[in-house]
């Protein structure tokens, strides 16, 4: 666990400073440990789920779906000093009990070129973020997260590699519901391209080819200066990509939605 968390102040500064640093200091910026914002070290907890049948709305069947209505569907249920994971009232609950901590849970199976989605709903206003994890290696030493901090309408995409965190995108979006409400989050991974959506709107697109191939996906909850961040998840789904019927309906519905501004970095060090 790293002692200096991503505070609200440091995250706001980060959104303003990243573009300037990348333009001035590339390529040393991303390689230097001193410029990597501190993030908590993740837990090693996982869960392994069986396939749950689902009738897709879009004419494209998911590879995996769980609405957490069945408390025996296989998600990890555990109560420790660091976290609580349980089924609760038709949702999956994760409480991160310690400050500066990252707690994750993921289903069995590896996926390549996919769309993952989940409904994410915090039930406390503590300083924390939650969302989707993807690109997870078998040893849990490498992965990405797409998280939202609902109190401020902020989003981040992070890359975790053997104990080091690197911000790939950060910004604010009017399409993130604030407060103790539900956000429907999605990530599309297609080769090196990563697209992040909030409530059907594309909020950022980046490219990163660090972790390619078939890898695991799941859920993540992060705390900063306050403990006991309590988040509920529902309707976790993994779709193949491309999935023509679903993609056509999804993209047509949001054809006029602009990509939100933010500090997103591509592989050449250019700020998008």
Secondary structure, 3 states (H helix, E strand, C coil): CCCCCCCHHHHHHHHHHHHHHHHHHCCHHHHCHHHCCCCCCECCCCCCCCCCCCCCCCCCCCCEEECCCCCCCCCCCEECCCEEEEEECCEEEEEECCCCCEEEEECCCCECCEEEEEEEEECCCCCEEEEEEEEECCCCCEEEEEEEECCCCEEEEEEEECCEEEEEEEEECCCCCCCCCEEEEEEEEECCEEEEEECCEEEEEEECCCCCCCEEEEEEEEECCCCCEEEEEEEEEEEECCCHHHHHHHHHHCCCCCCCCEEEECCCCCEC
